[in-house]
Amino acid sequence: MLPGWPVRGRWELPGGKNEPGEDFAAAAVRELEEETSLKAGPAGARVRAVLMDSVDGMPRVTAAVQVTAFTGEPVVTEPRLIRRWEWHEPADLPCLTRPLFTPSAHVLDTVWPGLLPGLPPVHRYPVTRY
């Protein structure tokens, strides 16, 4: 698992907004490369769930996308936003010295349920592949 240490002071996963007409898996692959220089194909990206919550009354939608295959080494490509990328084992997540960005924590909870207890509520819509 590759969270970044941003200037905001909370660990967060690579991610961002999707472009018009872009599906969640393609957006995740594009954002991964833009933010970390890691290259992945859409076939290696699996949409696990769509999550909905709100912050200060503002609705937020997050796609939980798990990338299972990639090439390259992580590089900070946006130093104004991220100071460093750092690999972590999932079991280490509860022991991080700083908090996780809530949408990132919800994504991780989709892949590893129960690993991060005490998360704020979220509406989770699992995605099943046919």
N, CA, C and O atoms as a printed pandas DataFrame, in Angstrom:
     atom_number atom_name residue_name chain_id  residue_number  x_coord  y_coord  z_coord
0              1         N          MET        A               1    0.848   -1.148    0.000
1              2        CA          MET        A               1    0.000    0.000    0.000
2              3         C          MET        A               1    0.902    1.221    0.000
3              4         O          MET        A               1    1.892    1.274    0.729
4              5         N          LEU        A               2    0.551    2.210   -0.829
5              6        CA          LEU        A               2    1.419    3.367   -1.045
6              7         C          LEU        A               2    0.712    4.684   -0.712
7              8         O          LEU        A               2    0.162    5.332   -1.603
8              9         N          PRO        A               3    0.724    5.082    0.560
9             10        CA          PRO        A               3    0.204    6.418    0.856
10            11         C          PRO        A               3    1.295    7.469    0.686
11            12         O          PRO        A               3    2.489    7.180    0.771
12            13         N          GLY        A               4    0.852    8.677    0.448
13            14        CA          GLY        A               4    1.774    9.797    0.353
14            15         C          GLY        A               4    1.636   10.684    1.570
15            16         O          GLY        A               4    0.572   10.767    2.183
16            17         N          TRP        A               5    2.741   11.352    1.913
17            18        CA          TRP        A               5    2.720   12.313    3.016
18            19         C          TRP        A               5    2.561   13.698    2.399
19            20         O          TRP        A               5    3.511   14.250    1.842
20            21         N          PRO        A               6    1.349   14.259    2.501
21            22        CA          PRO        A               6    1.097   15.548    1.861
22            23         C          PRO        A               6    1.448   16.726    2.755
23            24         O          PRO        A               6    1.715   16.565    3.946
24            25         N          VAL        A               7    1.443   17.886    2.173
25            26        CA          VAL        A               7    1.694   19.098    2.940
26            27         C          VAL        A               7    0.585   19.342    3.959
27            28         O          VAL        A               7    0.794   20.081    4.921
28            29         N          ARG        A               8   -0.584   18.741    3.770
29            30        CA          ARG        A               8   -1.704   18.925    4.708
30            31         C          ARG        A               8   -1.531   18.162    6.006
31            32         O          ARG        A               8   -2.265   18.409    6.963
32            33         N          GLY        A               9   -0.575   17.238    6.064
33            34        CA          GLY        A               9   -0.301   16.549    7.321
34            35         C          GLY        A               9   -1.117   15.305    7.590
35            36         O          GLY        A               9   -1.213   14.885    8.743
36            37         N          ARG        A              10   -1.709   14.697    6.574
37            38        CA          ARG        A              10   -2.439   13.432    6.711
38            39         C          ARG        A              10   -2.000   12.517    5.581
39            40         O          ARG        A              10   -1.890   12.952    4.435
40            41         N          TRP        A              11   -1.751   11.259    5.894
41            42        CA          TRP        A              11   -1.430   10.291    4.849
42            43         C          TRP        A              11   -2.614   10.183    3.905
43            44         O          TRP        A              11   -3.765   10.246    4.338
44            45         N          GLU        A              12   -2.335   10.019    2.610
45            46        CA          GLU        A              12   -3.424    9.807    1.659
46            47         C          GLU        A              12   -2.945    8.969    0.485
47            48         O          GLU        A              12   -1.764    8.968    0.137
48            49         N          LEU        A              13   -3.878    8.267   -0.107
49            50        CA          LEU        A              13   -3.582    7.450   -1.273
50            51         C          LEU        A              13   -3.566    8.313   -2.524
51            52         O          LEU        A              13   -4.166    9.388   -2.532
52            53         N          PRO        A              14   -2.894    7.869   -3.584
53            54        CA          PRO        A              14   -2.966    8.604   -4.846
54            55         C          PRO        A              14   -4.415    8.663   -5.315
55            56         O          PRO        A              14   -5.164    7.700   -5.150
56            57         N          GLY        A              15   -4.797    9.754   -5.880
57            58        CA          GLY        A              15   -6.167    9.881   -6.370
58            59         C          GLY        A              15   -6.462   11.293   -6.802
59            60         O          GLY        A              15   -5.615   12.181   -6.705
60            61         N          GLY        A              16   -7.659   11.488   -7.274
61            62        CA          GLY        A              16   -8.077   12.809   -7.734
62            63         C          GLY        A              16   -9.429   12.707   -8.405
63            64         O          GLY        A              16  -10.221   11.808   -8.124
64            65         N          LYS        A              17   -9.670   13.629   -9.281
65            66        CA          LYS        A              17  -10.962   13.703   -9.959
66            67         C          LYS        A              17  -10.889   13.016  -11.315
67            68         O          LYS        A              17   -9.849   12.991  -11.972
68            69         N          ASN        A              18  -12.037   12.457  -11.711
69            70        CA          ASN        A              18  -12.071   11.877  -13.047
70            71         C          ASN        A              18  -12.442   12.950  -14.069
71            72         O          ASN        A              18  -13.141   13.914  -13.758
72            73         N          GLU        A              19  -11.966   12.760  -15.273
73            74        CA          GLU        A              19  -12.255   13.675  -16.376
74            75         C          GLU        A              19  -13.630   13.333  -16.955
75            76         O          GLU        A              19  -14.100   12.208  -16.788
76            77         N          PRO        A              20  -14.281   14.283  -17.631
77            78        CA          PRO        A              20  -15.573   13.977  -18.251
78            79         C          PRO        A              20  -15.463   12.755  -19.167
79            80         O          PRO        A              20  -14.570   12.684  -20.012
80            81         N          GLY        A              21  -16.366   11.807  -18.993
81            82        CA          GLY        A              21  -16.390   10.600  -19.805
82            83         C          GLY        A              21  -15.404    9.528  -19.373
83            84         O          GLY        A              21  -15.360    8.462  -19.987
84            85         N          GLU        A              22  -14.617    9.775  -18.344
85            86        CA          GLU        A              22  -13.600    8.823  -17.883
86            87         C          GLU        A              22  -14.192    7.949  -16.775
87            88         O          GLU        A              22  -14.790    8.458  -15.827
88            89         N          ASP        A              23  -14.020    6.623  -16.900
89            90        CA          ASP        A              23  -14.531    5.755  -15.842
90            91         C          ASP        A              23  -13.575    5.761  -14.649
91            92         O          ASP        A              23  -12.456    6.265  -14.743
92            93         N          PHE        A              24  -14.029    5.193  -13.524
93            94        CA          PHE        A              24  -13.252    5.233  -12.290
94            95         C          PHE        A              24  -11.911    4.518  -12.408
95            96         O          PHE        A              24  -10.901    5.013  -11.908
96            97         N          ALA        A              25  -11.890    3.353  -13.068
97            98        CA          ALA        A              25  -10.629    2.606  -13.191
98            99         C          ALA        A              25   -9.616    3.394  -14.024
99           100         O          ALA        A              25   -8.445    3.479  -13.655
100          101         N          ALA        A              26  -10.051    3.960  -15.125
101          102        CA          ALA        A              26   -9.152    4.748  -15.970
102          103         C          ALA        A              26   -8.647    5.984  -15.225
103          104         O          ALA        A              26   -7.476    6.346  -15.343
104          105         N          ALA        A              27   -9.521    6.627  -14.465
105          106        CA          ALA        A              27   -9.099    7.790  -13.679
106          107         C          ALA        A              27   -8.064    7.398  -12.636
107          108         O          ALA        A              27   -7.094    8.125  -12.423
108          109         N          ALA        A              28   -8.260    6.253  -11.982
109          110        CA          ALA        A              28   -7.306    5.794  -10.963
110          111         C          ALA        A              28   -5.942    5.523  -11.580
111          112         O          ALA        A              28   -4.918    5.895  -11.006
112          113         N          VAL        A              29   -5.919    4.882  -12.736
113          114        CA          VAL        A              29   -4.656    4.584  -13.412
114          115         C          VAL        A              29   -3.963    5.881  -13.835
115          116         O          VAL        A              29   -2.754    6.030  -13.654
116          117         N          ARG        A              30   -4.727    6.813  -14.395
117          118        CA          ARG        A              30   -4.156    8.108  -14.808
118          119         C          ARG        A              30   -3.613    8.876  -13.611
119          120         O          ARG        A              30   -2.492    9.384  -13.653
120          121         N          GLU        A              31   -4.401    8.963  -12.549
121          122        CA          GLU        A              31   -3.971    9.704  -11.354
122          123         C          GLU        A              31   -2.746    9.050  -10.716
123          124         O          GLU        A              31   -1.846    9.746  -10.246
124          125         N          LEU        A              32   -2.707    7.717  -10.696
125          126        CA          LEU        A              32   -1.552    7.023  -10.145
126          127         C          LEU        A              32   -0.281    7.435  -10.882
127          128         O          LEU        A              32    0.739    7.718  -10.254
128          129         N          GLU        A              33   -0.340    7.470  -12.201
129          130        CA          GLU        A              33    0.840    7.856  -12.970
130          131         C          GLU        A              33    1.166    9.336  -12.796
131          132         O          GLU        A              33    2.333    9.699  -12.642
132          133         N          GLU        A              34    0.148   10.192  -12.819
133          134        CA          GLU        A              34    0.388   11.628  -12.660
134          135         C          GLU        A              34    1.011   11.957  -11.306
135          136         O          GLU        A              34    1.881   12.824  -11.215
136          137         N          GLU        A              35    0.571   11.270  -10.259
137          138        CA          GLU        A              35    1.029   11.597   -8.910
138          139         C          GLU        A              35    2.277   10.858   -8.472
139          140         O          GLU        A              35    3.039   11.371   -7.652
140          141         N          THR        A              36    2.506    9.644   -9.009
141          142        CA          THR        A              36    3.610    8.823   -8.506
142          143         C          THR        A              36    4.580    8.360   -9.584
143          144         O          THR        A              36    5.653    7.853   -9.257
144          145         N          SER        A              37    4.243    8.515  -10.837
145          146        CA          SER        A              37    4.959    8.017  -12.018
146          147         C          SER        A              37    4.841    6.502  -12.186
147          148         O          SER        A              37    5.438    5.957  -13.115
148          149         N          LEU        A              38    4.100    5.804  -11.333
149          150        CA          LEU        A              38    3.866    4.374  -11.514
150          151         C          LEU        A              38    2.907    4.170  -12.684
151          152         O          LEU        A              38    1.924    4.899  -12.824
152          153         N          LYS        A              39    3.193    3.188  -13.514
153          154        CA          LYS        A              39    2.364    2.918  -14.686
154          155         C          LYS        A              39    1.571    1.632  -14.468
155          156         O          LYS        A              39    2.110    0.604  -14.057
156          157         N          ALA        A              40    0.267    1.723  -14.760
157          158        CA          ALA        A              40   -0.623    0.571  -14.648
158          159         C          ALA        A              40   -1.600    0.621  -15.812
159          160         O          ALA        A              40   -1.843    1.683  -16.384
160          161         N          GLY        A              41   -2.154   -0.522  -16.155
161          162        CA          GLY        A              41   -3.175   -0.570  -17.193
162          163         C          GLY        A              41   -4.545   -0.704  -16.572
163          164         O          GLY        A              41   -4.668   -1.199  -15.451
164          165         N          PRO        A              42   -5.577   -0.275  -17.271
165          166        CA          PRO        A              42   -6.932   -0.400  -16.726
166          167         C          PRO        A              42   -7.300   -1.838  -16.364
167          168         O          PRO        A              42   -8.110   -2.055  -15.463
168          169         N          ALA        A              43   -6.713   -2.834  -17.060
169          170        CA          ALA        A              43   -7.012   -4.231  -16.728
170          171         C          ALA        A              43   -6.505   -4.598  -15.335
171          172         O          ALA        A              43   -7.029   -5.524  -14.716
172          173         N          GLY        A              44   -5.498   -3.888  -14.835
173          174        CA          GLY        A              44   -4.963   -4.143  -13.499
174          175         C          GLY        A              44   -5.605   -3.296  -12.423
175          176         O          GLY        A              44   -5.148   -3.300  -11.280
176          177         N          ALA        A              45   -6.666   -2.562  -12.770
177          178        CA          ALA        A              45   -7.364   -1.702  -11.805
178          179         C          ALA        A              45   -8.782   -2.229  -11.622
179          180         O          ALA        A              45   -9.541   -2.356  -12.582
180          181         N          ARG        A              46   -9.120   -2.529  -10.392
181          182        CA          ARG        A              46  -10.440   -3.077  -10.092
182          183         C          ARG        A              46  -11.226   -2.119   -9.204
183          184         O          ARG        A              46  -10.788   -1.785   -8.103
184          185         N          VAL        A              47  -12.379   -1.680   -9.681
185          186        CA          VAL        A              47  -13.260   -0.849   -8.863
186          187         C          VAL        A              47  -13.922   -1.761   -7.844
187          188         O          VAL        A              47  -14.660   -2.676   -8.211
188          189         N          ARG        A              48  -13.662   -1.517   -6.571
189          190        CA          ARG        A              48  -14.176   -2.379   -5.497
190          191         C          ARG        A              48  -15.485   -1.857   -4.922
191          192         O          ARG        A              48  -16.351   -2.638   -4.529
192          193         N          ALA        A              49  -15.630   -0.521   -4.872
193          194        CA          ALA        A              49  -16.856    0.058   -4.300
194          195         C          ALA        A              49  -16.916    1.540   -4.646
195          196         O          ALA        A              49  -15.913    2.163   -4.992
196          197         N          VAL        A              50  -18.115    2.077   -4.543
197          198        CA          VAL        A              50  -18.315    3.518   -4.611
198          199         C          VAL        A              50  -18.770    3.935   -3.219
199          200         O          VAL        A              50  -19.692    3.348   -2.651
200          201         N          LEU        A              51  -18.116    4.949   -2.681
201          202        CA          LEU        A              51  -18.361    5.397   -1.311
202          203         C          LEU        A              51  -18.939    6.804   -1.329
203          204         O          LEU        A              51  -18.527    7.644   -2.130
204          205         N          MET        A              52  -19.883    7.052   -0.452
205          206        CA          MET        A              52  -20.476    8.381   -0.356
206          207         C          MET        A              52  -20.510    8.814    1.099
207          208         O          MET        A              52  -20.967    8.075    1.971
208          209         N          ASP        A              53  -20.015   10.035    1.353
209          210        CA          ASP        A              53  -20.109   10.637    2.677
210          211         C          ASP        A              53  -20.233   12.140    2.467
211          212         O          ASP        A              53  -20.431   12.595    1.340
212          213         N          SER        A              54  -20.121   12.903    3.525
213          214        CA          SER        A              54  -20.159   14.360    3.397
214          215         C          SER        A              54  -19.263   14.977    4.459
215          216         O          SER        A              54  -19.059   14.419    5.537
216          217         N          VAL        A              55  -18.736   16.144    4.122
217          218        CA          VAL        A              55  -17.910   16.912    5.038
218          219         C          VAL        A              55  -18.480   18.320    5.088
219          220         O          VAL        A              55  -18.589   18.995    4.064
220          221         N          ASP        A              56  -18.841   18.755    6.287
221          222        CA          ASP        A              56  -19.433   20.079    6.469
222          223         C          ASP        A              56  -20.609   20.308    5.523
223          224         O          ASP        A              56  -20.771   21.397    4.973
224          225         N          GLY        A              57  -21.435   19.260    5.338
225          226        CA          GLY        A              57  -22.614   19.365    4.496
226          227         C          GLY        A              57  -22.343   19.234    3.004
227          228         O          GLY        A              57  -23.279   19.280    2.205
228          229         N          MET        A              58  -21.085   19.072    2.613
229          230        CA          MET        A              58  -20.741   18.932    1.193
230          231         C          MET        A              58  -20.639   17.447    0.849
231          232         O          MET        A              58  -19.800   16.742    1.410
232          233         N          PRO        A              59  -21.485   16.963   -0.067
233          234        CA          PRO        A              59  -21.409   15.547   -0.432
234          235         C          PRO        A              59  -20.076   15.220   -1.112
235          236         O          PRO        A              59  -19.492   16.044   -1.816
236          237         N          ARG        A              60  -19.617   13.984   -0.872
237          238        CA          ARG        A              60  -18.360   13.546   -1.474
238          239         C          ARG        A              60  -18.558   12.111   -1.965
239          240         O          ARG        A              60  -19.122   11.275   -1.259
240          241         N          VAL        A              61  -18.085   11.838   -3.191
241          242        CA          VAL        A              61  -18.133   10.501   -3.778
242          243         C          VAL        A              61  -16.698   10.051   -4.015
243          244         O          VAL        A              61  -15.896   10.784   -4.593
244          245         N          THR        A              62  -16.381    8.842   -3.567
245          246        CA          THR        A              62  -15.040    8.279   -3.722
246          247         C          THR        A              62  -15.166    6.902   -4.352
247          248         O          THR        A              62  -15.971    6.084   -3.906
248          249         N          ALA        A              63  -14.379    6.642   -5.381
249          250        CA          ALA        A              63  -14.323    5.307   -5.956
250          251         C          ALA        A              63  -13.157    4.572   -5.318
251          252         O          ALA        A              63  -12.026    5.057   -5.334
252          253         N          ALA        A              64  -13.429    3.414   -4.761
253          254        CA          ALA        A              64  -12.377    2.579   -4.175
254          255         C          ALA        A              64  -11.854    1.676   -5.294
255          256         O          ALA        A              64  -12.509    0.712   -5.688
256          257         N          VAL        A              65  -10.665    2.006   -5.798
257          258        CA          VAL        A              65  -10.068    1.266   -6.903
258          259         C          VAL        A              65   -8.784    0.624   -6.399
259          260         O          VAL        A              65   -7.917    1.294   -5.838
260          261         N          GLN        A              66   -8.675   -0.681   -6.605
261          262        CA          GLN        A              66   -7.476   -1.415   -6.206
262          263         C          GLN        A              66   -6.660   -1.710   -7.463
263          264         O          GLN        A              66   -7.150   -2.345   -8.398
264          265         N          VAL        A              67   -5.420   -1.248   -7.477
265          266        CA          VAL        A              67   -4.515   -1.503   -8.592
266          267         C          VAL        A              67   -3.639   -2.685   -8.202
267          268         O          VAL        A              67   -2.949   -2.649   -7.183
268          269         N          THR        A              68   -3.671   -3.723   -9.011
269          270        CA          THR        A              68   -2.973   -4.962   -8.657
270          271         C          THR        A              68   -1.681   -5.173   -9.433
271          272         O          THR        A              68   -0.880   -6.034   -9.067
272          273         N          ALA        A              69   -1.462   -4.411  -10.490
273          274        CA          ALA        A              69   -0.240   -4.569  -11.287
274          275         C          ALA        A              69    0.226   -3.203  -11.778
275          276         O          ALA        A              69   -0.562   -2.408  -12.288
276          277         N          PHE        A              70    1.514   -2.949  -11.614
277          278        CA          PHE        A              70    2.073   -1.674  -12.042
278          279         C          PHE        A              70    3.558   -1.867  -12.292
279          280         O          PHE        A              70    4.136   -2.887  -11.916
280          281         N          THR        A              71    4.170   -0.874  -12.932
281          282        CA          THR        A              71    5.614   -0.879  -13.133
282          283         C          THR        A              71    6.175    0.459  -12.687
283          284         O          THR        A              71    5.465    1.463  -12.635
284          285         N          GLY        A              72    7.461    0.456  -12.366
285          286        CA          GLY        A              72    8.145    1.682  -11.981
286          287         C          GLY        A              72    8.367    1.784  -10.492
287          288         O          GLY        A              72    8.024    0.887   -9.721
288          289         N          GLU        A              73    8.947    2.894  -10.112
289          290        CA          GLU        A              73    9.190    3.228   -8.713
290          291         C          GLU        A              73    8.492    4.548   -8.418
291          292         O          GLU        A              73    8.476    5.433   -9.273
292          293         N          PRO        A              74    7.914    4.703   -7.227
293          294        CA          PRO        A              74    7.211    5.955   -6.924
294          295         C          PRO        A              74    8.163    7.145   -6.852
295          296         O          PRO        A              74    9.253    7.066   -6.286
296          297         N          VAL        A              75    7.715    8.242   -7.439
297          298        CA          VAL        A              75    8.455    9.501   -7.462
298          299         C          VAL        A              75    7.476   10.609   -7.095
299          300         O          VAL        A              75    6.316   10.566   -7.503
300          301         N          VAL        A              76    7.916   11.579   -6.346
301          302        CA          VAL        A              76    7.078   12.742   -6.052
302          303         C          VAL        A              76    7.058   13.614   -7.302
303          304         O          VAL        A              76    8.070   14.212   -7.669
304          305         N          THR        A              77    5.909   13.681   -7.946
305          306        CA          THR        A              77    5.769   14.477   -9.162
306          307         C          THR        A              77    5.057   15.804   -8.908
307          308         O          THR        A              77    5.081   16.699   -9.753
308          309         N          GLU        A              78    4.427   15.927   -7.744
309          310        CA          GLU        A              78    3.709   17.152   -7.384
310          311         C          GLU        A              78    4.165   17.611   -5.995
311          312         O          GLU        A              78    3.428   17.468   -5.020
312          313         N          PRO        A              79    5.384   18.165   -5.907
313          314        CA          PRO        A              79    5.925   18.510   -4.589
314          315         C          PRO        A              79    5.139   19.593   -3.854
315          316         O          PRO        A              79    5.295   19.752   -2.643
316          317         N          ARG        A              80    4.313   20.324   -4.554
317          318        CA          ARG        A              80    3.485   21.324   -3.868
318          319         C          ARG        A              80    2.362   20.661   -3.069
319          320         O          ARG        A              80    1.755   21.281   -2.195
320          321         N          LEU        A              81    2.090   19.364   -3.390
321          322        CA          LEU        A              81    1.025   18.631   -2.714
322          323         C          LEU        A              81    1.531   17.480   -1.844
323          324         O          LEU        A              81    1.023   17.263   -0.744
324          325         N          ILE        A              82    2.529   16.744   -2.334
325          326        CA          ILE        A              82    3.021   15.536   -1.652
326          327         C          ILE        A              82    4.512   15.681   -1.395
327          328         O          ILE        A              82    5.274   16.051   -2.288
328          329         N          ARG        A              83    4.918   15.389   -0.175
329          330        CA          ARG        A              83    6.352   15.446    0.175
330          331         C          ARG        A              83    7.077   14.146   -0.138
331          332         O          ARG        A              83    8.231   14.157   -0.567
332          333         N          ARG        A              84    6.376   12.995    0.084
333          334        CA          ARG        A              84    7.012   11.704   -0.196
334          335         C          ARG        A              84    5.938   10.623   -0.313
335          336         O          ARG        A              84    4.845   10.747    0.242
336          337         N          TRP        A              85    6.276    9.554   -1.051
337          338        CA          TRP        A              85    5.471    8.336   -1.124
338          339         C          TRP        A              85    6.203    7.285   -0.324
339          340         O          TRP        A              85    7.430    7.203   -0.374
340          341         N          GLU        A              86    5.455    6.476    0.418
341          342        CA          GLU        A              86    6.089    5.513    1.302
342          343         C          GLU        A              86    5.279    4.213    1.333
343          344         O          GLU        A              86    4.085    4.225    1.632
344          345         N          TRP        A              87    5.937    3.096    1.021
345          346        CA          TRP        A              87    5.273    1.793    1.061
346          347         C          TRP        A              87    5.010    1.378    2.511
347          348         O          TRP        A              87    5.859    1.561    3.384
348          349         N          HIS        A              88    3.824    0.819    2.753
349          350        CA          HIS        A              88    3.446    0.289    4.067
350          351         C          HIS        A              88    2.733   -1.040    3.894
351          352         O          HIS        A              88    2.002   -1.243    2.924
352          353         N          GLU        A              89    2.946   -1.929    4.828
353          354        CA          GLU        A              89    2.160   -3.158    4.886
354          355         C          GLU        A              89    0.785   -2.801    5.456
355          356         O          GLU        A              89    0.690   -1.947    6.337
356          357         N          PRO        A              90   -0.275   -3.438    4.968
357          358        CA          PRO        A              90   -1.611   -3.133    5.507
358          359         C          PRO        A              90   -1.695   -3.261    7.028
359          360         O          PRO        A              90   -2.363   -2.455    7.676
360          361         N          ALA        A              91   -1.040   -4.244    7.592
361          362        CA          ALA        A              91   -1.100   -4.449    9.048
362          363         C          ALA        A              91   -0.503   -3.272    9.820
363          364         O          ALA        A              91   -0.805   -3.097   11.001
364          365         N          ASP        A              92    0.333   -2.470    9.176
365          366        CA          ASP        A              92    0.955   -1.315    9.838
366          367         C          ASP        A              92    0.043   -0.093    9.887
367          368         O          ASP        A              92    0.331    0.858   10.613
368          369         N          LEU        A              93   -1.044   -0.103    9.132
369          370        CA          LEU        A              93   -1.904    1.082    9.030
370          371         C          LEU        A              93   -2.408    1.602   10.374
371          372         O          LEU        A              93   -2.352    2.810   10.607
372          373         N          PRO        A              94   -2.898    0.741   11.266
373          374        CA          PRO        A              94   -3.392    1.264   12.540
374          375         C          PRO        A              94   -2.301    1.936   13.383
375          376         O          PRO        A              94   -2.617    2.668   14.320
376          377         N          CYS        A              95   -1.035    1.699   13.066
377          378        CA          CYS        A              95    0.069    2.222   13.869
378          379         C          CYS        A              95    0.704    3.479   13.279
379          380         O          CYS        A              95    1.678    3.984   13.838
380          381         N          LEU        A              96    0.187    3.994   12.177
381          382        CA          LEU        A              96    0.768    5.208   11.605
382          383         C          LEU        A              96    0.702    6.334   12.628
383          384         O          LEU        A              96   -0.285    6.464   13.353
384          385         N          THR        A              97    1.750    7.143   12.686
385          386        CA          THR        A              97    1.802    8.203   13.691
386          387         C          THR        A              97    0.910    9.389   13.345
387          388         O          THR        A              97    0.586   10.197   14.215
388          389         N          ARG        A              98    0.520    9.496   12.101
389          390        CA          ARG        A              98   -0.387   10.568   11.685
390          391         C          ARG        A              98   -1.624    9.947   11.053
391          392         O          ARG        A              98   -1.567    8.817   10.567
392          393         N          PRO        A              99   -2.737   10.665   11.053
393          394        CA          PRO        A              99   -3.978   10.085   10.539
394          395         C          PRO        A              99   -3.972    9.924    9.019
395          396         O          PRO        A              99   -3.161   10.516    8.307
396          397         N          LEU        A             100   -4.903    9.104    8.557
397          398        CA          LEU        A             100   -5.165    8.942    7.133
398          399         C          LEU        A             100   -6.280    9.896    6.724
399          400         O          LEU        A             100   -7.210   10.132    7.495
400          401         N          PHE        A             101   -6.193   10.434    5.538
401          402        CA          PHE        A             101   -7.273   11.207    4.941
402          403         C          PHE        A             101   -8.495   10.292    4.917
403          404         O          PHE        A             101   -8.392    9.153    4.462
404          405         N          THR        A             102   -9.636   10.756    5.389
405          406        CA          THR        A             102  -10.809    9.899    5.569
406          407         C          THR        A             102  -11.199    9.133    4.306
407          408         O          THR        A             102  -11.431    7.928    4.408
408          409         N          PRO        A             103  -11.287    9.751    3.108
409          410        CA          PRO        A             103  -11.607    8.943    1.930
410          411         C          PRO        A             103  -10.581    7.829    1.675
411          412         O          PRO        A             103  -10.956    6.738    1.247
412          413         N          SER        A             104   -9.304    8.087    1.930
413          414        CA          SER        A             104   -8.295    7.039    1.773
414          415         C          SER        A             104   -8.530    5.914    2.778
415          416         O          SER        A             104   -8.397    4.739    2.437
416          417         N          ALA        A             105   -8.876    6.268    4.003
417          418        CA          ALA        A             105   -9.156    5.247    5.025
418          419         C          ALA        A             105  -10.362    4.401    4.625
419          420         O          ALA        A             105  -10.358    3.186    4.827
420          421         N          HIS        A             106  -11.389    5.028    4.061
421          422        CA          HIS        A             106  -12.559    4.273    3.617
422          423         C          HIS        A             106  -12.214    3.334    2.464
423          424         O          HIS        A             106  -12.721    2.213    2.408
424          425         N          VAL        A             107  -11.361    3.775    1.551
425          426        CA          VAL        A             107  -10.921    2.915    0.444
426          427         C          VAL        A             107  -10.182    1.703    1.012
427          428         O          VAL        A             107  -10.447    0.568    0.614
428          429         N          LEU        A             108   -9.267    1.941    1.930
429          430        CA          LEU        A             108   -8.507    0.843    2.529
430          431         C          LEU        A             108   -9.425   -0.112    3.285
431          432         O          LEU        A             108   -9.203   -1.323    3.275
432          433         N          ASP        A             109  -10.448    0.420    3.936
433          434        CA          ASP        A             109  -11.399   -0.418    4.653
434          435         C          ASP        A             109  -12.223   -1.273    3.691
435          436         O          ASP        A             109  -12.711   -2.336    4.076
436          437         N          THR        A             110  -12.378   -0.830    2.468
437          438        CA          THR        A             110  -13.067   -1.629    1.458
438          439         C          THR        A             110  -12.232   -2.844    1.080
439          440         O          THR        A             110  -12.764   -3.941    0.905
440          441         N          VAL        A             111  -10.914   -2.645    0.954
441          442        CA          VAL        A             111  -10.018   -3.738    0.564
442          443         C          VAL        A             111   -9.695   -4.637    1.759
443          444         O          VAL        A             111   -9.658   -5.860    1.625
444          445         N          TRP        A             112   -9.460   -4.032    2.924
445          446        CA          TRP        A             112   -9.123   -4.778    4.150
446          447         C          TRP        A             112  -10.128   -4.411    5.248
447          448         O          TRP        A             112   -9.799   -3.625    6.137
448          449         N          PRO        A             113  -11.348   -4.965    5.201
449          450        CA          PRO        A             113  -12.392   -4.599    6.164
450          451         C          PRO        A             113  -11.957   -4.828    7.611
451          452         O          PRO        A             113  -11.355   -5.850    7.943
452          453         N          GLY        A             114  -12.275   -3.856    8.457
453          454        CA          GLY        A             114  -12.014   -3.977    9.881
454          455         C          GLY        A             114  -10.611   -3.605   10.316
455          456         O          GLY        A             114  -10.332   -3.555   11.514
456          457         N          LEU        A             115   -9.727   -3.344    9.377
457          458        CA          LEU        A             115   -8.346   -3.016    9.717
458          459         C          LEU        A             115   -8.238   -1.666   10.423
459          460         O          LEU        A             115   -7.368   -1.467   11.272
460          461         N          LEU        A             116   -9.127   -0.745   10.066
461          462        CA          LEU        A             116   -9.097    0.606   10.638
462          463         C          LEU        A             116  -10.407    0.865   11.386
463          464         O          LEU        A             116  -11.349    1.402   10.805
464          465         N          PRO        A             117  -10.477    0.495   12.653
465          466        CA          PRO        A             117  -11.720    0.682   13.409
466          467         C          PRO        A             117  -11.991    2.158   13.683
467          468         O          PRO        A             117  -11.085    2.991   13.684
468          469         N          GLY        A             118  -13.272    2.453   13.914
469          470        CA          GLY        A             118  -13.659    3.797   14.327
470          471         C          GLY        A             118  -13.762    4.817   13.210
471          472         O          GLY        A             118  -13.720    6.019   13.475
472          473         N          LEU        A             119  -13.895    4.371   11.962
473          474        CA          LEU        A             119  -14.027    5.328   10.864
474          475         C          LEU        A             119  -15.393    5.995   10.911
475          476         O          LEU        A             119  -16.360    5.387   11.370
476          477         N          PRO        A             120  -15.489    7.238   10.443
477          478        CA          PRO        A             120  -16.801    7.876   10.380
478          479         C          PRO        A             120  -17.702    7.128    9.390
479          480         O          PRO        A             120  -17.208    6.378    8.548
480          481         N          PRO        A             121  -18.995    7.328    9.489
481          482        CA          PRO        A             121  -19.914    6.589    8.616
482          483         C          PRO        A             121  -19.706    6.938    7.144
483          484         O          PRO        A             121  -19.305    8.045    6.783
484          485         N          VAL        A             122  -19.999    5.934    6.312
485          486        CA          VAL        A             122  -19.928    6.100    4.863
486          487         C          VAL        A             122  -20.973    5.172    4.249
487          488         O          VAL        A             122  -21.217    4.080    4.763
488          489         N          HIS        A             123  -21.585    5.603    3.156
489          490        CA          HIS        A             123  -22.465    4.713    2.392
490          491         C          HIS        A             123  -21.573    3.985    1.400
491          492         O          HIS        A             123  -20.898    4.617    0.587
492          493         N          ARG        A             124  -21.568    2.662    1.465
493          494        CA          ARG        A             124  -20.678    1.849    0.639
494          495         C          ARG        A             124  -21.524    1.034   -0.337
495          496         O          ARG        A             124  -22.425    0.298    0.067
496          497         N          TYR        A             125  -21.224    1.175   -1.611
497          498        CA          TYR        A             125  -21.900    0.429   -2.653
498          499         C          TYR        A             125  -20.879   -0.483   -3.324
499          500         O          TYR        A             125  -20.169   -0.045   -4.229
500          501         N          PRO        A             126  -20.790   -1.746   -2.897
501          502        CA          PRO        A             126  -19.813   -2.669   -3.487
502          503         C          PRO        A             126  -20.063   -2.868   -4.971
503          504         O          PRO        A             126  -21.209   -2.847   -5.421
504          505         N          VAL        A             127  -19.007   -3.058   -5.722
505          506        CA          VAL        A             127  -19.093   -3.295   -7.157
506          507         C          VAL        A             127  -18.711   -4.744   -7.403
507          508         O          VAL        A             127  -17.667   -5.208   -6.944
508          509         N          THR        A             128  -19.551   -5.446   -8.121
509          510        CA          THR        A             128  -19.302   -6.844   -8.438
510          511         C          THR        A             128  -19.034   -6.965   -9.926
511          512         O          THR        A             128  -19.768   -6.421  -10.751
512          513         N          ARG        A             129  -17.968   -7.687  -10.257
513          514        CA          ARG        A             129  -17.689   -7.938  -11.677
514          515         C          ARG        A             129  -18.467   -9.160  -12.125
515          516         O          ARG        A             129  -18.573  -10.152  -11.403
516          517         N          TYR        A             130  -19.006   -9.071  -13.323
517          518        CA          TYR        A             130  -19.775  -10.187  -13.885
518          519         C          TYR        A             130  -18.941  -10.938  -14.863
519          520         O          TYR        A             130  -19.406  -11.916  -15.448
